[in-house]
Amino acid sequence: MKNSYRLYRRKGIYYVHDAETGKQQSLKTRDRKEAERLAMAKNEARENRLLNYKIAEAHLAAQDPAMMKRTWQDVIDYWLSRTGEVGESTLNRAKVAFKSKPFDAIRHKRIIETVAADFLRVLNAGSCSTNLWLRILHETALRMDWLLRRVLAKAAWPPIKYGVTNAITWDQHQQIMTKERNEERRRYYDTLWHTGGAPVDIANLMRQPNAIDLILQPIIADMADVVMLDSRAGTSDEMLDWLRSIGIENIPKELACKVTIVATVTATMDTVEQLKRWGDELKSTVRWLVVSNTVSGPTDIYDTSKLRKTIMEEYHGKEIILPKLPEFLMQALDKASLTIHAASESDKMDFFSRSLCVGIIKPAMEQIALVQEVILP
């Protein structure tokens, strides 16, 4: 086998020239015999490495012939083919990430030839997203036994550092709301906008151990006559689980209080289905007040359903109807982040809009007065 390292001397110092890389390295000696031994050691190490590599390739090829040719692009293609296992939105994000320039450094590199320096080159050229998706590729290759050992040890991965994010603008919020058709998710996004919370922060509020139990503290400590909880933003199932866990049927007797469920129905089916889930679970153990919100159209689905008959007759529920607001008034209220009552007295609204709000408040208050028996203690 031809030697990889060639010995030569310059100004009395011996060097070796690497025929593979073209690089020169000083042996830091003037003694020829010592230099020959060092060059021979380097050549033997290179030969043994190549020999061991060839032996390993032969064993791997016998076990999995494709392993010798498989590249990181094959891992990418496999991951993107997991339709049904992975959400569509996640797959779309992955496609964009894997097409980015940093992944070009390993895209067509054979997996078995990949070393830590290759990954570090990708990470240095990329962003936080690159770090995340490269980790996913790495773990996928390990899980599929396409990679025999880790390219980077867990401790060697640079930490994922998210940059400072900016809140979305009102126009961006409106674009999201326009595209979203699911009513419950729309209410969730609306909550995020009005609270200024990030999705992860808001979602974690209800996941703190026993945090929801704090709802009852004002009643137990006799600090309040009425406690109101808004359980929108996709937390209805968690709230139902909690009511079941505390024994909702025993609350009136044990705490000398009454529980009223105020449910909103709109023109969409999902609000009716959500109300049915709650009705089937709680039945007549609570008081019911159904608010028909006609803002997006008539609530015919609920009005003509058996569910309405059950709530009104069997559960002795009450209901009120919110009138449909003009589109321009809804936009003005959302943009100013005002309720109708606050808008009726606010300088942020023009005279015509304030007058409309005043005209809406009076009949609404009359309806509320008729159902106060299920709202007040």
C-alpha positions as YAML, in Angstrom:
chain: A
units: angstrom
residues:
- id: 1
  name: MET
  ca: [0.00, 0.00, 0.00]
- id: 2
  name: LYS
  ca: [1.31, 3.42, -0.94]
- id: 3
  name: ASN
  ca: [2.41, 5.52, 2.01]
- id: 4
  name: SER
  ca: [0.09, 8.41, 2.86]
- id: 5
  name: TYR
  ca: [2.82, 10.45, 4.52]
- id: 6
  name: ARG
  ca: [5.99, 11.53, 2.67]
- id: 7
  name: LEU
  ca: [9.04, 12.66, 4.64]
- id: 8
  name: TYR
  ca: [11.05, 15.73, 3.66]
- id: 9
  name: ARG
  ca: [13.41, 18.26, 5.28]
- id: 10
  name: ARG
  ca: [13.36, 22.05, 5.28]
- id: 11
  name: LYS
  ca: [16.05, 24.19, 6.96]
- id: 12
  name: GLY
  ca: [17.21, 21.19, 8.92]
- id: 13
  name: ILE
  ca: [13.74, 20.34, 10.35]
- id: 14
  name: TYR
  ca: [11.90, 17.21, 9.16]
- id: 15
  name: TYR
  ca: [8.29, 17.43, 7.97]
- id: 16
  name: VAL
  ca: [5.67, 15.03, 6.61]
- id: 17
  name: HIS
  ca: [3.39, 15.75, 3.67]
- id: 18
  name: ASP
  ca: [-0.13, 14.22, 3.81]
- id: 19
  name: ALA
  ca: [-0.94, 12.98, 0.30]
- id: 20
  name: GLU
  ca: [-4.69, 12.84, 1.09]
- id: 21
  name: THR
  ca: [-5.17, 16.36, 2.44]
- id: 22
  name: GLY
  ca: [-2.11, 18.11, 0.98]
- id: 23
  name: LYS
  ca: [-1.18, 19.46, 4.41]
- id: 24
  name: GLN
  ca: [2.32, 19.56, 5.87]
- id: 25
  name: GLN
  ca: [3.19, 18.97, 9.50]
- id: 26
  name: SER
  ca: [6.44, 19.54, 11.34]
- id: 27
  name: LEU
  ca: [7.88, 16.53, 13.18]
- id: 28
  name: LYS
  ca: [9.91, 18.96, 15.32]
- id: 29
  name: THR
  ca: [13.13, 17.00, 15.03]
- id: 30
  name: ARG
  ca: [16.48, 17.28, 13.17]
- id: 31
  name: ASP
  ca: [17.30, 13.60, 13.66]
- id: 32
  name: ARG
  ca: [16.57, 11.62, 10.46]
- id: 33
  name: LYS
  ca: [16.12, 8.23, 12.19]
- id: 34
  name: GLU
  ca: [13.64, 9.71, 14.68]
- id: 35
  name: ALA
  ca: [11.81, 11.43, 11.81]
- id: 36
  name: GLU
  ca: [11.61, 8.16, 9.84]
- id: 37
  name: ARG
  ca: [10.13, 6.36, 12.88]
- id: 38
  name: LEU
  ca: [7.51, 9.10, 13.35]
- id: 39
  name: ALA
  ca: [6.56, 9.05, 9.66]
- id: 40
  name: MET
  ca: [6.32, 5.25, 9.73]
- id: 41
  name: ALA
  ca: [4.05, 5.40, 12.80]
- id: 42
  name: LYS
  ca: [1.76, 7.84, 11.02]
- id: 43
  name: ASN
  ca: [1.58, 5.65, 7.92]
- id: 44
  name: GLU
  ca: [0.84, 2.52, 9.97]
- id: 45
  name: ALA
  ca: [-1.90, 4.34, 11.89]
- id: 46
  name: ARG
  ca: [-3.47, 5.48, 8.58]
- id: 47
  name: GLU
  ca: [-3.21, 1.98, 7.09]
- id: 48
  name: ASN
  ca: [-4.71, 0.33, 10.19]
- id: 49
  name: ARG
  ca: [-7.54, 2.84, 10.23]
- id: 50
  name: LEU
  ca: [-8.37, 2.18, 6.59]
- id: 51
  name: LEU
  ca: [-8.10, -1.56, 7.10]
- id: 52
  name: ASN
  ca: [-10.38, -1.45, 10.14]
- id: 53
  name: TYR
  ca: [-12.79, 0.74, 8.23]
- id: 54
  name: LYS
  ca: [-12.93, -1.74, 5.34]
- id: 55
  name: ILE
  ca: [-13.52, -4.64, 7.74]
- id: 56
  name: ALA
  ca: [-16.31, -2.72, 9.48]
- id: 57
  name: GLU
  ca: [-17.90, -1.88, 6.11]
- id: 58
  name: ALA
  ca: [-17.92, -5.55, 5.16]
- id: 59
  name: HIS
  ca: [-19.71, -6.53, 8.38]
- id: 60
  name: LEU
  ca: [-22.26, -3.71, 8.06]
- id: 61
  name: ALA
  ca: [-22.95, -4.50, 4.41]
- id: 62
  name: ALA
  ca: [-23.73, -8.09, 5.34]
- id: 63
  name: GLN
  ca: [-26.25, -6.95, 7.95]
- id: 64
  name: ASP
  ca: [-27.83, -4.05, 6.00]
- id: 65
  name: PRO
  ca: [-26.58, -3.51, 2.42]
- id: 66
  name: ALA
  ca: [-28.30, -0.10, 2.23]
- id: 67
  name: MET
  ca: [-26.32, 1.17, 5.22]
- id: 68
  name: MET
  ca: [-23.25, 1.71, 3.07]
- id: 69
  name: LYS
  ca: [-25.10, 4.14, 0.79]
- id: 70
  name: ARG
  ca: [-27.63, 5.72, 3.14]
- id: 71
  name: THR
  ca: [-27.28, 9.50, 3.52]
- id: 72
  name: TRP
  ca: [-28.89, 12.08, 5.78]
- id: 73
  name: GLN
  ca: [-31.26, 12.91, 2.93]
- id: 74
  name: ASP
  ca: [-32.69, 9.41, 3.37]
- id: 75
  name: VAL
  ca: [-33.39, 10.21, 7.04]
- id: 76
  name: ILE
  ca: [-35.07, 13.46, 5.99]
- id: 77
  name: ASP
  ca: [-37.21, 11.65, 3.40]
- id: 78
  name: TYR
  ca: [-38.24, 9.04, 5.98]
- id: 79
  name: TRP
  ca: [-39.22, 11.70, 8.53]
- id: 80
  name: LEU
  ca: [-41.27, 13.66, 5.99]
- id: 81
  name: SER
  ca: [-43.10, 10.49, 4.92]
- id: 82
  name: ARG
  ca: [-44.70, 10.02, 8.35]
- id: 83
  name: THR
  ca: [-48.08, 11.38, 7.29]
- id: 84
  name: GLY
  ca: [-50.66, 10.37, 9.88]
- id: 85
  name: GLU
  ca: [-48.09, 9.96, 12.65]
- id: 86
  name: VAL
  ca: [-47.01, 13.61, 12.62]
- id: 87
  name: GLY
  ca: [-49.34, 16.60, 12.35]
- id: 88
  name: GLU
  ca: [-49.62, 18.34, 8.99]
- id: 89
  name: SER
  ca: [-48.44, 21.69, 10.38]
- id: 90
  name: THR
  ca: [-45.35, 20.02, 11.91]
- id: 91
  name: LEU
  ca: [-44.53, 18.32, 8.60]
- id: 92
  name: ASN
  ca: [-44.81, 21.65, 6.80]
- id: 93
  name: ARG
  ca: [-42.40, 23.27, 9.27]
- id: 94
  name: ALA
  ca: [-40.01, 20.33, 8.88]
- id: 95
  name: LYS
  ca: [-40.02, 20.65, 5.07]
- id: 96
  name: VAL
  ca: [-39.02, 24.29, 5.30]
- id: 97
  name: ALA
  ca: [-36.33, 23.60, 7.90]
- id: 98
  name: PHE
  ca: [-34.75, 20.66, 6.03]
- id: 99
  name: LYS
  ca: [-34.58, 22.68, 2.80]
- id: 100
  name: SER
  ca: [-32.53, 25.40, 4.51]
- id: 101
  name: LYS
  ca: [-28.90, 25.94, 3.49]
- id: 102
  name: PRO
  ca: [-27.20, 24.70, 6.74]
- id: 103
  name: PHE
  ca: [-28.40, 21.14, 6.05]
- id: 104
  name: ASP
  ca: [-26.62, 21.13, 2.69]
- id: 105
  name: ALA
  ca: [-23.41, 20.35, 4.59]
- id: 106
  name: ILE
  ca: [-24.65, 16.83, 5.45]
- id: 107
  name: ARG
  ca: [-27.54, 16.30, 3.06]
- id: 108
  name: HIS
  ca: [-25.65, 13.91, 0.73]
- id: 109
  name: LYS
  ca: [-23.06, 12.72, 3.25]
- id: 110
  name: ARG
  ca: [-23.12, 9.05, 4.13]
- id: 111
  name: ILE
  ca: [-24.38, 8.51, 7.67]
- id: 112
  name: ILE
  ca: [-21.61, 6.06, 8.61]
- id: 113
  name: GLU
  ca: [-18.97, 8.62, 7.62]
- id: 114
  name: THR
  ca: [-20.46, 11.48, 9.65]
- id: 115
  name: VAL
  ca: [-18.32, 12.88, 12.45]
- id: 116
  name: ALA
  ca: [-18.90, 15.53, 15.10]
- id: 117
  name: ALA
  ca: [-17.26, 18.23, 12.98]
- id: 118
  name: ASP
  ca: [-19.95, 17.75, 10.30]
- id: 119
  name: PHE
  ca: [-22.74, 18.40, 12.79]
- id: 120
  name: LEU
  ca: [-20.94, 21.37, 14.31]
- id: 121
  name: ARG
  ca: [-20.61, 22.88, 10.83]
- id: 122
  name: VAL
  ca: [-24.39, 22.62, 10.38]
- id: 123
  name: LEU
  ca: [-25.07, 24.08, 13.82]
- id: 124
  name: ASN
  ca: [-22.68, 26.99, 13.35]
- id: 125
  name: ALA
  ca: [-24.28, 27.89, 10.03]
- id: 126
  name: GLY
  ca: [-27.84, 27.59, 11.29]
- id: 127
  name: SER
  ca: [-30.20, 28.96, 13.89]
- id: 128
  name: CYS
  ca: [-32.19, 27.75, 16.88]
- id: 129
  name: SER
  ca: [-34.52, 25.93, 14.47]
- id: 130
  name: THR
  ca: [-31.56, 24.16, 12.84]
- id: 131
  name: ASN
  ca: [-30.41, 22.92, 16.26]
- id: 132
  name: LEU
  ca: [-33.87, 21.51, 17.00]
- id: 133
  name: TRP
  ca: [-34.38, 19.73, 13.66]
- id: 134
  name: LEU
  ca: [-30.84, 18.34, 13.55]
- id: 135
  name: ARG
  ca: [-31.45, 16.78, 16.96]
- id: 136
  name: ILE
  ca: [-34.63, 15.21, 15.58]
- id: 137
  name: LEU
  ca: [-32.75, 13.78, 12.57]
- id: 138
  name: HIS
  ca: [-30.01, 12.45, 14.85]
- id: 139
  name: GLU
  ca: [-32.45, 10.69, 17.18]
- id: 140
  name: THR
  ca: [-34.42, 9.30, 14.22]
- id: 141
  name: ALA
  ca: [-31.29, 7.74, 12.70]
- id: 142
  name: LEU
  ca: [-30.38, 6.19, 16.07]
- id: 143
  name: ARG
  ca: [-33.89, 4.85, 16.58]
- id: 144
  name: MET
  ca: [-33.89, 3.25, 13.12]
- id: 145
  name: ASP
  ca: [-30.44, 1.65, 13.75]
- id: 146
  name: TRP
  ca: [-29.07, 3.56, 10.76]
- id: 147
  name: LEU
  ca: [-26.53, 5.20, 13.07]
- id: 148
  name: LEU
  ca: [-24.44, 2.92, 15.30]
- id: 149
  name: ARG
  ca: [-23.40, 5.55, 17.83]
- id: 150
  name: ARG
  ca: [-24.07, 9.19, 18.57]
- id: 151
  name: VAL
  ca: [-22.35, 11.71, 16.33]
- id: 152
  name: LEU
  ca: [-22.51, 14.23, 19.19]
- id: 153
  name: ALA
  ca: [-22.87, 13.25, 22.83]
- id: 154
  name: LYS
  ca: [-25.89, 14.82, 24.54]
- id: 155
  name: ALA
  ca: [-23.65, 17.08, 26.61]
- id: 156
  name: ALA
  ca: [-21.84, 18.30, 23.48]
- id: 157
  name: TRP
  ca: [-24.92, 19.75, 21.80]
- id: 158
  name: PRO
  ca: [-25.08, 23.53, 22.06]
- id: 159
  name: PRO
  ca: [-28.12, 24.63, 24.10]
- id: 160
  name: ILE
  ca: [-31.22, 25.77, 22.24]
- id: 161
  name: LYS
  ca: [-31.50, 29.49, 22.89]
- id: 162
  name: TYR
  ca: [-34.64, 31.24, 21.74]
- id: 163
  name: GLY
  ca: [-34.29, 34.86, 20.78]
- id: 164
  name: VAL
  ca: [-36.47, 37.73, 21.93]
- id: 165
  name: THR
  ca: [-39.87, 37.53, 20.24]
- id: 166
  name: ASN
  ca: [-42.21, 40.38, 19.41]
- id: 167
  name: ALA
  ca: [-45.94, 40.38, 20.02]
- id: 168
  name: ILE
  ca: [-48.11, 40.22, 16.93]
- id: 169
  name: THR
  ca: [-49.85, 43.34, 15.69]
- id: 170
  name: TRP
  ca: [-53.60, 43.90, 15.55]
- id: 171
  name: ASP
  ca: [-53.58, 43.34, 11.78]
- id: 172
  name: GLN
  ca: [-51.71, 40.04, 12.18]
- id: 173
  name: HIS
  ca: [-54.19, 38.93, 14.83]
- id: 174
  name: GLN
  ca: [-57.06, 39.72, 12.46]
- id: 175
  name: GLN
  ca: [-55.42, 37.69, 9.70]
- id: 176
  name: ILE
  ca: [-55.17, 34.68, 12.03]
- id: 177
  name: MET
  ca: [-58.79, 35.06, 13.14]
- id: 178
  name: THR
  ca: [-59.99, 35.34, 9.54]
- id: 179
  name: LYS
  ca: [-58.27, 32.10, 8.49]
- id: 180
  name: GLU
  ca: [-59.30, 30.09, 11.58]
- id: 181
  name: ARG
  ca: [-62.68, 28.35, 11.20]
- id: 182
  name: ASN
  ca: [-62.80, 26.42, 14.47]
- id: 183
  name: GLU
  ca: [-64.87, 28.44, 16.91]
- id: 184
  name: GLU
  ca: [-63.20, 27.16, 20.09]
- id: 185
  name: ARG
  ca: [-59.74, 27.85, 18.68]
- id: 186
  name: ARG
  ca: [-60.89, 31.32, 17.66]
- id: 187
  name: ARG
  ca: [-61.91, 31.99, 21.27]
- id: 188
  name: TYR
  ca: [-58.49, 30.68, 22.37]
- id: 189
  name: TYR
  ca: [-56.67, 33.08, 20.03]
- id: 190
  name: ASP
  ca: [-58.93, 35.88, 21.22]
- id: 191
  name: THR
  ca: [-57.92, 35.13, 24.81]
- id: 192
  name: LEU
  ca: [-54.25, 35.22, 23.86]
- id: 193
  name: TRP
  ca: [-54.73, 38.62, 22.24]
- id: 194
  name: HIS
  ca: [-56.57, 40.23, 25.14]
- id: 195
  name: THR
  ca: [-54.27, 38.79, 27.83]
- id: 196
  name: GLY
  ca: [-51.06, 39.33, 25.90]
- id: 197
  name: GLY
  ca: [-50.02, 35.77, 26.70]
- id: 198
  name: ALA
  ca: [-47.94, 33.39, 24.61]
- id: 199
  name: PRO
  ca: [-49.67, 30.08, 23.72]
- id: 200
  name: VAL
  ca: [-47.31, 28.01, 25.91]
- id: 201
  name: ASP
  ca: [-47.70, 30.35, 28.90]
- id: 202
  name: ILE
  ca: [-51.50, 30.33, 28.75]
- id: 203
  name: ALA
  ca: [-51.64, 26.56, 28.22]
- id: 204
  name: ASN
  ca: [-49.42, 25.99, 31.27]
- id: 205
  name: LEU
  ca: [-51.60, 28.06, 33.59]
- id: 206
  name: MET
  ca: [-54.01, 25.17, 34.11]
- id: 207
  name: ARG
  ca: [-51.21, 22.60, 34.35]
- id: 208
  name: GLN
  ca: [-49.73, 23.73, 37.63]
- id: 209
  name: PRO
  ca: [-50.44, 21.09, 40.30]
- id: 210
  name: ASN
  ca: [-53.72, 21.84, 42.09]
- id: 211
  name: ALA
  ca: [-53.69, 25.44, 40.81]
- id: 212
  name: ILE
  ca: [-57.33, 25.15, 39.83]
- id: 213
  name: ASP
  ca: [-58.27, 24.39, 43.46]
- id: 214
  name: LEU
  ca: [-57.62, 28.07, 44.22]
- id: 215
  name: ILE
  ca: [-60.96, 28.83, 42.58]
- id: 216
  name: LEU
  ca: [-62.76, 27.65, 45.71]
- id: 217
  name: GLN
  ca: [-60.60, 29.52, 48.21]
- id: 218
  name: PRO
  ca: [-62.66, 32.77, 48.27]
- id: 219
  name: ILE
  ca: [-65.81, 30.73, 48.98]
- id: 220
  name: ILE
  ca: [-64.17, 28.52, 51.62]
- id: 221
  name: ALA
  ca: [-62.66, 31.57, 53.37]
- id: 222
  name: ASP
  ca: [-65.96, 33.45, 53.12]
- id: 223
  name: MET
  ca: [-64.20, 36.26, 51.26]
- id: 224
  name: ALA
  ca: [-66.64, 36.57, 48.35]
- id: 225
  name: ASP
  ca: [-70.31, 36.11, 47.59]
- id: 226
  name: VAL
  ca: [-69.75, 35.37, 43.91]
- id: 227
  name: VAL
  ca: [-66.76, 33.78, 42.17]
- id: 228
  name: MET
  ca: [-66.68, 33.84, 38.38]
- id: 229
  name: LEU
  ca: [-64.37, 31.71, 36.26]
- id: 230
  name: ASP
  ca: [-63.95, 32.00, 32.50]
- id: 231
  name: SER
  ca: [-62.99, 28.51, 31.30]
- id: 232
  name: ARG
  ca: [-62.72, 29.27, 27.62]
- id: 233
  name: ALA
  ca: [-59.53, 28.98, 25.55]
- id: 234
  name: GLY
  ca: [-59.78, 25.22, 25.10]
- id: 235
  name: THR
  ca: [-59.83, 24.26, 28.81]
- id: 236
  name: SER
  ca: [-63.37, 22.84, 28.89]
- id: 237
  name: ASP
  ca: [-62.25, 19.20, 29.19]
- id: 238
  name: GLU
  ca: [-59.84, 20.01, 32.04]
- id: 239
  name: MET
  ca: [-62.55, 21.95, 33.83]
- id: 240
  name: LEU
  ca: [-64.97, 19.03, 33.51]
- id: 241
  name: ASP
  ca: [-62.35, 16.66, 34.93]
- id: 242
  name: TRP
  ca: [-61.84, 19.00, 37.88]
- id: 243
  name: LEU
  ca: [-65.57, 19.35, 38.59]
- id: 244
  name: ARG
  ca: [-65.86, 15.58, 38.53]
- id: 245
  name: SER
  ca: [-62.87, 15.16, 40.87]
- id: 246
  name: ILE
  ca: [-64.22, 17.50, 43.56]
- id: 247
  name: GLY
  ca: [-67.70, 15.94, 43.48]
- id: 248
  name: ILE
  ca: [-69.70, 18.81, 42.02]
- id: 249
  name: GLU
  ca: [-72.96, 17.33, 43.29]
- id: 250
  name: ASN
  ca: [-71.76, 17.80, 46.90]
- id: 251
  name: ILE
  ca: [-70.56, 21.42, 46.56]
- id: 252
  name: PRO
  ca: [-73.95, 23.10, 47.32]
- id: 253
  name: LYS
  ca: [-74.29, 21.18, 50.59]
- id: 254
  name: GLU
  ca: [-70.67, 21.21, 51.77]
- id: 255
  name: LEU
  ca: [-69.91, 24.85, 50.94]
- id: 256
  name: ALA
  ca: [-73.44, 26.25, 51.19]
- id: 257
  name: CYS
  ca: [-73.23, 27.70, 47.70]
- id: 258
  name: LYS
  ca: [-74.69, 27.13, 44.26]
- id: 259
  name: VAL
  ca: [-72.92, 26.47, 40.98]
- id: 260
  name: THR
  ca: [-74.14, 28.02, 37.75]
- id: 261
  name: ILE
  ca: [-72.81, 27.09, 34.33]
- id: 262
  name: VAL
  ca: [-73.02, 29.98, 31.88]
- id: 263
  name: ALA
  ca: [-72.61, 28.50, 28.40]
- id: 264
  name: THR
  ca: [-72.43, 30.39, 25.14]
- id: 265
  name: VAL
  ca: [-73.82, 28.96, 21.90]
- id: 266
  name: THR
  ca: [-73.30, 30.45, 18.47]
- id: 267
  name: ALA
  ca: [-74.24, 29.54, 14.93]
- id: 268
  name: THR
  ca: [-71.53, 26.86, 14.85]
- id: 269
  name: MET
  ca: [-72.00, 23.19, 15.72]
- id: 270
  name: ASP
  ca: [-68.93, 22.91, 17.97]
- id: 271
  name: THR
  ca: [-70.39, 25.23, 20.63]
- id: 272
  name: VAL
  ca: [-73.54, 23.10, 20.74]
- id: 273
  name: GLU
  ca: [-71.51, 19.90, 20.96]
- id: 274
  name: GLN
  ca: [-69.45, 21.34, 23.82]
- id: 275
  name: LEU
  ca: [-72.63, 22.31, 25.69]
- id: 276
  name: LYS
  ca: [-73.97, 18.79, 25.17]
- id: 277
  name: ARG
  ca: [-70.81, 17.28, 26.70]
- id: 278
  name: TRP
  ca: [-71.22, 19.47, 29.76]
- id: 279
  name: GLY
  ca: [-74.95, 18.79, 29.96]
- id: 280
  name: ASP
  ca: [-74.52, 15.02, 29.75]
- id: 281
  name: GLU
  ca: [-71.90, 15.18, 32.50]
- id: 282
  name: LEU
  ca: [-73.43, 17.63, 34.99]
- id: 283
  name: LYS
  ca: [-77.16, 17.31, 34.26]
- id: 284
  name: SER
  ca: [-79.23, 18.98, 37.02]
- id: 285
  name: THR
  ca: [-76.43, 19.10, 39.62]
- id: 286
  name: VAL
  ca: [-75.85, 22.74, 38.59]
- id: 287
  name: ARG
  ca: [-77.90, 25.71, 37.45]
- id: 288
  name: TRP
  ca: [-77.83, 26.52, 33.74]
- id: 289
  name: LEU
  ca: [-77.77, 29.81, 31.88]
- id: 290
  name: VAL
  ca: [-77.41, 29.58, 28.10]
- id: 291
  name: VAL
  ca: [-76.34, 32.71, 26.22]
- id: 292
  name: SER
  ca: [-77.31, 32.67, 22.53]
- id: 293
  name: ASN
  ca: [-74.72, 34.81, 20.80]
- id: 294
  name: THR
  ca: [-76.03, 35.72, 17.36]
- id: 295
  name: VAL
  ca: [-72.93, 37.70, 16.42]
- id: 296
  name: SER
  ca: [-72.05, 35.24, 13.62]
- id: 297
  name: GLY
  ca: [-75.62, 34.40, 12.67]
- id: 298
  name: PRO
  ca: [-78.80, 32.81, 14.09]
- id: 299
  name: THR
  ca: [-78.37, 30.01, 16.61]
- id: 300
  name: ASP
  ca: [-80.83, 27.72, 14.79]
- id: 301
  name: ILE
  ca: [-78.78, 24.58, 15.45]
- id: 302
  name: TYR
  ca: [-79.25, 24.98, 19.20]
- id: 303
  name: ASP
  ca: [-82.73, 26.53, 19.10]
- id: 304
  name: THR
  ca: [-84.23, 23.52, 17.29]
- id: 305
  name: SER
  ca: [-82.26, 20.84, 19.14]
- id: 306
  name: LYS
  ca: [-83.35, 18.30, 21.75]
- id: 307
  name: LEU
  ca: [-80.52, 19.64, 23.91]
- id: 308
  name: ARG
  ca: [-82.28, 22.98, 24.36]
- id: 309
  name: LYS
  ca: [-85.49, 21.23, 25.37]
- id: 310
  name: THR
  ca: [-83.60, 19.10, 27.90]
- id: 311
  name: ILE
  ca: [-81.81, 22.07, 29.47]
- id: 312
  name: MET
  ca: [-84.91, 24.25, 29.65]
- id: 313
  name: GLU
  ca: [-87.40, 21.60, 30.83]
- id: 314
  name: GLU
  ca: [-85.43, 18.91, 32.68]
- id: 315
  name: TYR
  ca: [-82.62, 21.08, 34.09]
- id: 316
  name: HIS
  ca: [-84.83, 24.21, 34.53]
- id: 317
  name: GLY
  ca: [-82.29, 26.35, 32.71]
- id: 318
  name: LYS
  ca: [-82.57, 29.99, 31.68]
- id: 319
  name: GLU
  ca: [-81.42, 31.74, 28.54]
- id: 320
  name: ILE
  ca: [-80.71, 35.17, 27.16]
- id: 321
  name: ILE
  ca: [-80.09, 36.31, 23.59]
- id: 322
  name: LEU
  ca: [-77.32, 38.69, 22.58]
- id: 323
  name: PRO
  ca: [-78.22, 40.73, 19.48]
- id: 324
  name: LYS
  ca: [-76.06, 40.73, 16.37]
- id: 325
  name: LEU
  ca: [-73.73, 43.73, 16.35]
- id: 326
  name: PRO
  ca: [-72.90, 45.72, 13.21]
- id: 327
  name: GLU
  ca: [-69.57, 44.60, 11.74]
- id: 328
  name: PHE
  ca: [-67.98, 48.04, 12.07]
- id: 329
  name: LEU
  ca: [-68.92, 48.19, 15.76]
- id: 330
  name: MET
  ca: [-67.40, 44.74, 16.44]
- id: 331
  name: GLN
  ca: [-64.16, 45.78, 14.78]
- id: 332
  name: ALA
  ca: [-64.06, 49.03, 16.75]
- id: 333
  name: LEU
  ca: [-64.68, 47.21, 20.06]
- id: 334
  name: ASP
  ca: [-61.95, 44.64, 19.32]
- id: 335
  name: LYS
  ca: [-59.44, 47.24, 18.23]
- id: 336
  name: ALA
  ca: [-60.05, 49.34, 21.34]
- id: 337
  name: SER
  ca: [-60.22, 46.22, 23.59]
- id: 338
  name: LEU
  ca: [-63.43, 47.50, 25.16]
- id: 339
  name: THR
  ca: [-66.62, 45.87, 26.32]
- id: 340
  name: ILE
  ca: [-69.92, 47.32, 25.14]
- id: 341
  name: HIS
  ca: [-70.52, 48.95, 28.54]
- id: 342
  name: ALA
  ca: [-67.04, 50.52, 28.64]
- id: 343
  name: ALA
  ca: [-67.34, 51.62, 25.02]
- id: 344
  name: SER
  ca: [-70.59, 53.44, 25.74]
- id: 345
  name: GLU
  ca: [-68.61, 55.91, 27.89]
- id: 346
  name: SER
  ca: [-65.21, 55.87, 26.18]
- id: 347
  name: ASP
  ca: [-63.61, 58.70, 24.21]
- id: 348
  name: LYS
  ca: [-62.02, 56.06, 22.00]
- id: 349
  name: MET
  ca: [-65.37, 55.52, 20.31]
- id: 350
  name: ASP
  ca: [-67.15, 58.03, 18.10]
- id: 351
  name: PHE
  ca: [-70.56, 59.44, 19.07]
- id: 352
  name: PHE
  ca: [-72.51, 57.11, 16.78]
- id: 353
  name: SER
  ca: [-70.78, 53.99, 18.13]
- id: 354
  name: ARG
  ca: [-71.29, 55.09, 21.74]
- id: 355
  name: SER
  ca: [-74.99, 55.65, 21.02]
- id: 356
  name: LEU
  ca: [-75.31, 52.16, 19.55]
- id: 357
  name: CYS
  ca: [-73.69, 50.66, 22.63]
- id: 358
  name: VAL
  ca: [-76.11, 52.52, 24.91]
- id: 359
  name: GLY
  ca: [-79.03, 51.18, 22.84]
- id: 360
  name: ILE
  ca: [-77.73, 47.63, 23.18]
- id: 361
  name: ILE
  ca: [-77.08, 47.78, 26.93]
- id: 362
  name: LYS
  ca: [-80.65, 48.56, 28.01]
- id: 363
  name: PRO
  ca: [-82.40, 45.46, 26.54]
- id: 364
  name: ALA
  ca: [-79.44, 43.32, 27.59]
- id: 365
  name: MET
  ca: [-79.78, 44.47, 31.20]
- id: 366
  name: GLU
  ca: [-83.51, 43.76, 31.08]
- id: 367
  name: GLN
  ca: [-82.78, 40.17, 30.02]
- id: 368
  name: ILE
  ca: [-80.16, 39.77, 32.73]
- id: 369
  name: ALA
  ca: [-82.63, 41.01, 35.34]
- id: 370
  name: LEU
  ca: [-84.98, 38.18, 34.34]
- id: 371
  name: VAL
  ca: [-82.34, 35.50, 34.95]
- id: 372
  name: GLN
  ca: [-80.64, 36.94, 38.05]
- id: 373
  name: GLU
  ca: [-81.96, 34.05, 40.13]
- id: 374
  name: VAL
  ca: [-79.40, 31.75, 38.48]
- id: 375
  name: ILE
  ca: [-76.60, 34.33, 38.52]
- id: 376
  name: LEU
  ca: [-76.75, 35.68, 42.06]
- id: 377
  name: PRO
  ca: [-76.50, 33.64, 45.29]
...
